């Protein structure tokens, strides 16, 4: 019985030991589980924290990306606007280039025109210079002839009325003719014999002949009587003077000068078309009845025309300069 009791106690002890061991193992398992759960909790919290940090970073990155995307969009908008501006500017530049091309073509055309005008102007200037030199030469010759006439008459101690501007010789009809007559008086022939050969001899000198165009004998009357009657009277008187000059030319002129005189001598009657007025503006009848002997050089008509042209051009130039100022 005792043995049975000992065996029984021994069996109980074994089961107790086993139970204790199992309890210890269970406790160890529980501890391990607790530690594992605690570690898992820690790891989970760390994971959550890491996740939250990642989410924060992701949010920051997202914001940065969104901000950069906004910047990029703004830049794209600006680029688009700039592209539109550049396109508009390119269009304007193309238009300006077309305008410049047109203006260049116009300038080229104007340059050609100006070049042509300059060439024409240079030619005209050259012509005008030549004509001015020619005018100066003719004017110089005319002044020289007038001076030679005055010198010759002075040397021969003959007092005559020679116009210093045109060299005309004025003869009083009352000396040459009786009133209303066309036949030269004795006194008139004496006067003509003393002055006309000298006048013509100077004009018919070899150095003046190339410039001489005409030797004119012009008759004038006063206003008394009709125009036609006075025209006939003036013509007959001038013709009488010319005929008398030709009749005495052999005595005073060389054969060459006589032939030249026939080529250059002209006769004109002017009636009362060019009256002489006194200081009060009234007709001086005695002075109006006259015969004028004058000469005309070659190209004198051209000279007068050129003077008018030059005067007009001078007036135009002065007007243009005044407008430019």
C-alpha positions as CSV (number, residue, x, y, z in Angstrom):
1,X,0.0,0.0,0.0
2,X,2.8,2.2,0.9
3,X,4.5,1.3,-2.3
4,X,1.4,1.9,-4.2
5,X,1.2,5.3,-2.5
6,X,4.7,6.1,-3.3
7,X,4.2,5.1,-6.9
8,X,1.1,7.1,-7.0
9,X,2.9,10.2,-5.5
10,X,5.8,9.5,-7.9
11,X,3.3,9.6,-10.7
12,X,1.7,12.7,-9.5
13,X,5.1,14.3,-9.1
14,X,5.9,13.4,-12.7
15,X,2.6,15.0,-13.8
16,X,3.3,18.0,-11.7
17,X,6.7,18.4,-13.2
18,X,5.2,17.9,-16.6
19,X,2.5,20.3,-15.8
20,X,5.0,22.8,-14.4
21,X,7.1,22.3,-17.5
22,X,4.2,22.8,-19.7
23,X,3.1,25.8,-17.8
24,X,6.6,27.2,-18.1
25,X,6.6,26.4,-21.7
26,X,3.2,28.1,-22.1
27,X,4.4,31.0,-20.1
28,X,7.5,31.2,-22.3
29,X,5.3,31.0,-25.4
30,X,3.1,33.7,-24.0
31,X,6.1,35.8,-23.3
32,X,7.4,35.1,-26.7
33,X,4.0,36.0,-28.2
34,X,3.9,39.1,-26.1
35,X,7.4,40.1,-27.1
36,X,6.6,39.2,-30.7
37,X,3.3,41.2,-30.5
38,X,5.1,44.1,-28.8
39,X,7.8,43.9,-31.5
40,X,5.2,43.7,-34.1
41,X,3.4,46.6,-32.6
42,X,6.6,48.6,-32.5
43,X,7.4,47.5,-36.1
44,X,3.8,48.4,-37.1
45,X,4.0,51.8,-35.5
46,X,7.4,52.3,-37.1
47,X,5.9,51.2,-40.4
48,X,3.0,53.6,-39.9
49,X,5.4,56.4,-39.0
50,X,7.5,55.6,-42.0
51,X,4.3,55.4,-44.1
52,X,3.2,58.8,-42.8
53,X,6.6,60.3,-43.4
54,X,6.5,58.8,-46.9
55,X,3.0,60.2,-47.4
56,X,4.2,63.6,-46.2
57,X,7.2,63.4,-48.5
58,X,4.9,62.2,-51.3
59,X,2.6,65.1,-50.6
60,X,5.5,67.5,-50.6
61,X,6.7,65.9,-53.8
62,X,3.2,66.1,-55.2
63,X,3.0,69.8,-54.3
64,X,6.4,70.4,-55.8
65,X,5.4,68.5,-58.9
66,X,2.1,70.4,-59.1
67,X,4.0,73.7,-58.5
68,X,6.5,72.8,-61.2
69,X,3.7,71.7,-63.4
70,X,2.0,75.1,-62.9
71,X,5.3,76.8,-63.6
72,X,5.7,74.7,-66.7
73,X,2.1,75.5,-67.8
74,X,2.7,79.2,-67.2
75,X,6.0,78.9,-69.1
76,X,4.1,77.1,-71.9
77,X,1.5,79.8,-71.9
78,X,4.2,82.4,-72.0
79,X,5.9,80.5,-74.8
80,X,2.6,80.2,-76.7
81,X,2.1,84.0,-76.2
82,X,5.6,84.7,-77.3
83,X,5.2,82.4,-80.3
84,X,2.1,84.4,-81.2
85,X,4.0,87.6,-80.7
86,X,6.9,86.3,-82.7
87,X,4.5,85.2,-85.5
88,X,2.9,88.7,-85.5
89,X,6.4,90.3,-85.5
90,X,7.4,88.0,-88.3
91,X,4.4,89.0,-90.2
92,X,5.2,92.7,-89.6
93,X,8.8,92.0,-90.6
94,X,7.6,90.3,-93.7
95,X,5.4,93.3,-94.5
96,X,8.2,95.7,-93.7
97,X,10.5,93.7,-95.9
98,X,8.0,93.8,-98.7
99,X,7.6,97.6,-98.1
100,X,11.4,98.0,-98.0
101,X,11.6,96.0,-101.3
102,X,9.0,98.2,-102.9
103,X,10.7,101.4,-101.6
104,X,14.1,100.0,-102.7
105,X,12.6,99.5,-106.2
106,X,11.1,103.0,-106.1
107,X,14.5,104.3,-104.9
108,X,16.3,102.5,-107.7
109,X,13.8,103.9,-110.2
110,X,14.2,107.3,-108.7
111,X,18.0,106.9,-108.7
112,X,17.8,106.0,-112.4
113,X,15.5,109.0,-113.0
114,X,17.8,111.3,-110.9
115,X,20.8,110.0,-112.7
116,X,19.1,110.8,-116.0
117,X,18.0,114.1,-114.8
118,X,21.5,114.9,-113.4
119,X,22.9,113.9,-116.8
120,X,20.4,116.1,-118.5
121,X,21.1,118.9,-116.0
122,X,24.8,118.5,-116.5
123,X,24.3,118.7,-120.3
124,X,22.0,121.7,-119.8
125,X,24.5,123.3,-117.4
126,X,27.2,122.7,-119.9
127,X,25.1,124.2,-122.7
128,X,24.1,127.2,-120.5
129,X,27.8,127.7,-119.6
130,X,28.7,127.6,-123.3
131,X,25.8,129.9,-124.1
132,X,26.7,132.3,-121.3
133,X,30.3,132.3,-122.6
134,X,28.8,133.0,-126.0
135,X,26.6,135.8,-124.6
136,X,29.5,137.3,-122.7
137,X,31.5,137.2,-125.9
138,X,28.7,138.9,-127.9
139,X,28.0,141.4,-125.1
140,X,31.7,142.1,-125.0
141,X,31.9,142.5,-128.7
142,X,28.9,144.9,-128.6
143,X,30.4,147.0,-125.9
144,X,33.7,146.9,-127.8
145,X,31.9,148.1,-131.0
146,X,30.1,150.9,-129.1
147,X,33.4,152.0,-127.6
148,X,35.1,151.9,-131.0
149,X,32.3,154.1,-132.5
150,X,32.6,156.6,-129.7
151,X,36.3,156.7,-130.0
152,X,36.3,157.1,-133.8
153,X,33.8,160.0,-133.7
154,X,35.7,161.6,-130.9
155,X,39.0,161.2,-132.8
156,X,37.5,163.0,-135.8
157,X,36.0,165.7,-133.5
158,X,32.4,164.9,-134.6
159,X,29.7,165.3,-132.0
160,X,27.0,162.7,-132.4
161,X,24.4,161.1,-130.2
162,X,25.3,157.4,-129.8
163,X,23.3,155.4,-127.3
164,X,25.7,153.8,-124.9
165,X,23.5,150.8,-124.4
166,X,22.8,149.7,-128.0
167,X,25.1,151.8,-130.1
168,X,22.3,153.4,-132.1
169,X,22.9,156.7,-133.9
170,X,19.9,159.1,-133.6
171,X,19.5,161.7,-136.5
172,X,17.0,164.5,-136.2
173,X,14.5,164.5,-139.1
174,X,14.2,168.2,-139.0
175,X,17.9,168.4,-140.0
176,X,17.6,165.7,-142.7
177,X,14.2,166.7,-144.2
178,X,11.9,169.6,-144.6
179,X,8.6,169.2,-142.7
180,X,6.5,166.4,-144.2
181,X,9.1,165.8,-147.0
182,X,11.0,162.6,-147.9
183,X,13.8,164.1,-150.0
184,X,17.1,164.8,-148.1
185,X,18.0,168.4,-147.6
186,X,21.4,169.8,-148.4
187,X,22.2,170.1,-144.8
188,X,20.9,166.6,-144.2
189,X,23.3,165.2,-146.9
190,X,26.2,167.0,-145.3
191,X,25.3,165.5,-141.9
192,X,25.0,162.0,-143.3
193,X,28.2,162.3,-145.3
194,X,30.1,163.2,-142.1
195,X,28.7,160.5,-139.8
196,X,27.3,157.4,-141.7
197,X,30.6,156.4,-143.5
198,X,32.4,156.5,-140.1
199,X,29.6,154.5,-138.4
200,X,29.6,151.9,-141.1
201,X,33.4,151.7,-141.5
202,X,33.7,150.8,-137.8
203,X,30.9,148.1,-138.0
204,X,32.4,146.6,-141.2
205,X,35.8,146.1,-139.8
206,X,37.2,142.6,-140.3
207,X,37.2,141.7,-136.6
208,X,33.5,142.7,-136.2
209,X,32.0,141.2,-139.3
210,X,31.7,137.6,-137.9
211,X,29.4,139.0,-135.2
212,X,27.4,141.5,-137.3
213,X,23.8,140.6,-138.3
214,X,22.3,143.8,-139.6
215,X,22.8,147.5,-140.0
216,X,19.3,149.0,-139.6
217,X,18.0,152.4,-140.8
218,X,14.7,152.9,-139.0
219,X,12.4,155.9,-139.6
220,X,10.0,157.3,-137.0
221,X,7.3,160.0,-137.1
222,X,5.2,161.9,-134.5
223,X,1.5,161.2,-134.0
224,X,0.3,163.9,-136.3
225,X,-1.6,162.4,-139.2
226,X,-2.8,158.8,-139.8
227,X,-0.8,155.7,-139.1
228,X,-0.6,154.6,-142.7
229,X,0.5,158.0,-143.9
230,X,3.2,158.2,-141.3
231,X,4.2,154.6,-142.0
232,X,4.8,155.5,-145.7
233,X,6.6,158.7,-144.6
234,X,8.9,156.9,-142.2
235,X,9.7,154.2,-144.7
236,X,10.5,156.7,-147.5
237,X,12.7,158.7,-145.2
238,X,14.7,155.7,-144.0
239,X,15.0,154.5,-147.6
240,X,16.3,158.0,-148.6
241,X,19.0,157.8,-145.9
242,X,20.0,154.2,-146.9
243,X,20.1,155.2,-150.6
244,X,22.3,158.2,-149.9
245,X,24.6,156.0,-147.8
246,X,25.0,153.6,-150.6
247,X,25.6,156.4,-153.1
248,X,28.6,157.8,-151.0
249,X,29.9,154.4,-149.8
250,X,32.5,154.2,-152.6
251,X,34.1,157.4,-151.5
252,X,34.6,156.2,-147.9
253,X,34.5,152.4,-147.8
254,X,36.7,149.7,-149.3
255,X,35.3,147.4,-152.0
256,X,34.9,144.6,-149.5
257,X,33.1,146.9,-147.1
258,X,30.8,148.1,-149.8
259,X,29.8,144.5,-150.7
260,X,29.3,143.7,-147.0
261,X,27.2,146.8,-146.6
262,X,24.8,145.6,-149.3
263,X,24.5,142.3,-147.4
264,X,23.8,143.8,-144.0
265,X,21.9,147.1,-144.7
266,X,18.1,147.0,-143.9
267,X,15.4,149.7,-144.0
268,X,12.3,149.9,-141.8
269,X,9.5,152.4,-141.3
270,X,7.8,152.4,-137.9
271,X,5.3,155.3,-138.3
272,X,4.4,156.7,-134.9
273,X,4.8,153.4,-133.0
274,X,7.7,154.5,-130.8
275,X,7.1,158.1,-129.7
276,X,9.5,160.1,-127.5
277,X,7.9,161.4,-124.4
278,X,9.1,164.4,-122.3
279,X,9.5,164.4,-118.5
280,X,5.8,165.0,-118.1
281,X,4.9,162.0,-120.1
282,X,3.7,164.0,-123.1
283,X,4.7,163.4,-126.7
284,X,7.8,165.3,-127.8
285,X,6.9,165.6,-131.5
286,X,10.2,167.1,-132.6
287,X,12.2,164.3,-130.9
288,X,9.8,161.7,-132.2
289,X,10.5,162.7,-135.8
290,X,13.8,160.9,-136.3
291,X,15.9,158.4,-138.2
292,X,17.9,155.9,-136.2
293,X,20.9,154.0,-137.5
294,X,21.7,151.0,-135.4
295,X,23.3,147.6,-135.7
296,X,22.4,144.1,-134.5
297,X,24.8,141.4,-133.8
298,X,24.2,137.7,-134.5
299,X,22.3,135.8,-131.8
300,X,21.1,138.9,-130.1
301,X,17.5,137.6,-130.2
302,X,18.8,134.4,-128.6
303,X,20.6,136.4,-126.0
304,X,17.4,138.2,-125.0
305,X,15.5,134.9,-124.9
306,X,18.2,133.4,-122.8
307,X,18.2,136.3,-120.5
308,X,14.5,135.8,-120.0
309,X,15.0,132.1,-119.4
310,X,17.8,132.7,-117.0
311,X,15.8,135.3,-115.2
312,X,12.8,132.9,-114.9
313,X,15.2,130.1,-113.6
314,X,16.7,132.5,-111.2
315,X,13.3,133.5,-109.9
316,X,12.3,129.8,-109.6
317,X,15.5,129.0,-107.8
318,X,15.0,131.8,-105.3
319,X,11.4,130.8,-104.8
320,X,12.4,127.2,-104.1
321,X,15.2,128.2,-101.7
322,X,12.7,130.5,-99.9
323,X,10.3,127.6,-99.6
324,X,13.0,125.3,-98.3
325,X,14.0,127.9,-95.7
